[in-house]
Amino acid sequence: MFATLVRCSKASRRPLTPKRGNKDYYKGTRQAFLPGGHRTGAPGKHVVGGKAKYRLVDEQVRVFVAPPISEIESTPLKPYVSRKVHLTRAESRGVLGKLPAGGLTGARLLELARAKMAAAEPVELESSSGVIESPEILIDSLPSPT
């Protein structure tokens, strides 16, 4: 007896894995996949007999052709941020200010949060008691970290 058409149609909906594919299908970890191109396959063959179990085939090994390094260095195209760029002291202190000798502590972070909230526009929040409070009151009501 043959399987019904409905039962056979579901078989093709399962994901294709290397175990379900034919002998040449290798899914891998996308190492054999070229960007913008087709899957190139494995660069060799598995050998049953012999000491080396995998042999590279020169015709199947992927070779990437790049321009000479002198052309790359002289091109006007540069990376987004060069490795030669260094931040000034003012830029490095711009976000958190000058850090104390011990590094960033919880107390310093709380001071920065309170200063930022004081500088921001007050936003009305509704608390659980039904009374409308501002965020400054909520932050000032936090216990001191010391």
C-alpha contacts under 8 A as a table, 3 or more apart, distances in Angstrom:
res1	aa1	res2	aa2	distance
3	A	7	R	6.42
3	A	8	C	6.72
4	T	7	R	5.35
4	T	8	C	6.46
5	L	8	C	5.15
5	L	9	S	6.15
6	V	9	S	5.26
6	V	10	K	6.85
7	R	10	K	5.71
7	R	11	A	7.29
8	C	11	A	5.52
8	C	12	S	7.73
9	S	12	S	6.13
9	S	13	R	7.52
10	K	13	R	5.37
10	K	14	R	7.28
11	A	14	R	5.96
12	S	15	P	7.89
16	L	20	R	6.10
16	L	21	G	6.49
17	T	20	R	5.27
17	T	21	G	6.16
17	T	27	K	6.96
18	P	21	G	5.13
18	P	22	N	7.67
18	P	25	Y	5.97
18	P	26	Y	5.54
18	P	27	K	5.89
19	K	22	N	7.94
21	G	24	D	7.73
21	G	25	Y	5.46
21	G	26	Y	7.96
22	N	25	Y	5.43
26	Y	41	G	7.11
26	Y	42	A	7.67
27	K	30	R	7.22
28	G	31	Q	6.96
28	G	32	A	7.71
29	T	32	A	7.84
30	R	33	F	5.13
32	A	39	R	6.00
32	A	40	T	5.56
32	A	41	G	5.52
32	A	42	A	6.34
33	F	37	G	7.27
33	F	38	H	6.55
33	F	39	R	4.62
33	F	40	T	6.15
33	F	41	G	7.71
34	L	37	G	5.16
34	L	38	H	6.40
34	L	39	R	6.49
34	L	40	T	7.26
41	G	60	Q	7.89
42	A	45	K	7.61
42	A	60	Q	7.25
42	A	61	V	7.91
43	P	56	L	5.88
43	P	57	V	6.14
43	P	58	D	7.68
43	P	59	E	8.00
43	P	60	Q	4.63
43	P	61	V	4.58
43	P	62	R	7.04
44	G	54	Y	6.87
44	G	55	R	5.45
44	G	56	L	4.04
44	G	57	V	4.78
44	G	58	D	7.98
44	G	60	Q	6.48
44	G	61	V	7.38
45	K	54	Y	5.71
45	K	55	R	5.45
45	K	56	L	6.52
45	K	57	V	7.26
46	H	53	K	5.77
46	H	54	Y	4.45
46	H	55	R	6.39
47	V	50	G	7.10
47	V	52	A	7.40
47	V	53	K	5.03
47	V	54	Y	5.65
47	V	55	R	6.90
48	V	53	K	6.47
49	G	53	K	7.30
50	G	53	K	6.66
52	A	55	R	6.85
56	L	60	Q	7.72
56	L	61	V	7.26
57	V	60	Q	5.45
57	V	61	V	6.48
58	D	61	V	5.37
67	P	71	E	6.52
67	P	72	I	6.91
68	P	71	E	5.51
68	P	72	I	6.65
69	I	72	I	4.98
69	I	73	E	6.20
70	S	73	E	5.27
70	S	74	S	6.16
71	E	74	S	5.18
71	E	75	T	5.99
72	I	75	T	5.46
75	T	78	K	7.48
78	K	82	S	7.42
79	P	82	S	5.92
81	V	85	V	7.14
82	S	85	V	5.59
83	R	86	H	7.94
87	L	91	E	5.90
87	L	92	S	6.13
88	T	91	E	5.22
88	T	92	S	6.27
89	R	92	S	5.14
89	R	93	R	6.10
90	A	93	R	5.24
90	A	94	G	5.94
91	E	94	G	5.01
92	S	95	V	7.25
93	R	96	L	5.87
93	R	97	G	4.39
93	R	98	K	5.63
94	G	97	G	5.75
96	L	99	L	7.15
96	L	112	L	7.60
99	L	102	G	7.92
99	L	103	G	5.83
99	L	104	L	6.23
100	P	103	G	5.45
100	P	104	L	6.97
102	G	105	T	7.61
104	L	108	R	6.33
104	L	109	L	6.92
105	T	108	R	5.31
105	T	109	L	6.27
106	G	109	L	5.06
106	G	110	L	6.13
106	G	145	P	6.79
107	A	110	L	5.13
107	A	111	E	6.27
107	A	144	S	7.73
107	A	145	P	5.66
107	A	146	T	7.25
108	R	111	E	5.05
108	R	112	L	6.27
109	L	112	L	5.10
109	L	113	A	6.20
110	L	113	A	5.02
110	L	114	R	6.13
111	E	114	R	5.15
111	E	115	A	6.12
112	L	115	A	5.10
112	L	116	K	6.09
113	A	116	K	5.14
113	A	117	M	6.10
114	R	117	M	5.13
114	R	118	A	6.07
114	R	136	E	7.39
114	R	139	I	6.71
114	R	140	D	7.63
115	A	118	A	5.12
115	A	119	A	6.30
116	K	119	A	5.18
116	K	120	A	6.23
117	M	120	A	5.05
117	M	121	E	7.77
117	M	122	P	8.00
117	M	135	P	7.36
117	M	136	E	6.49
118	A	121	E	7.74
118	A	136	E	6.63
122	P	134	S	6.24
122	P	135	P	6.93
122	P	136	E	7.72
123	V	134	S	5.97
123	V	135	P	6.71
124	E	132	I	6.36
124	E	133	E	6.01
124	E	134	S	5.07
124	E	135	P	7.30
125	L	132	I	5.55
125	L	133	E	5.43
125	L	134	S	5.92
125	L	135	P	7.09
126	E	130	G	6.10
126	E	131	V	6.08
126	E	132	I	4.51
126	E	133	E	6.25
127	S	130	G	5.50
127	S	131	V	5.82
127	S	132	I	6.13
127	S	133	E	6.79
128	S	131	V	7.54
133	E	137	I	6.71
133	E	138	L	7.44
134	S	137	I	5.65
134	S	138	L	6.84
135	P	138	L	5.00
135	P	139	I	6.17
136	E	139	I	5.20
136	E	140	D	6.00
137	I	140	D	5.13
137	I	141	S	6.03
138	L	141	S	5.19
138	L	142	L	6.83
139	I	142	L	5.44
140	D	143	P	7.98
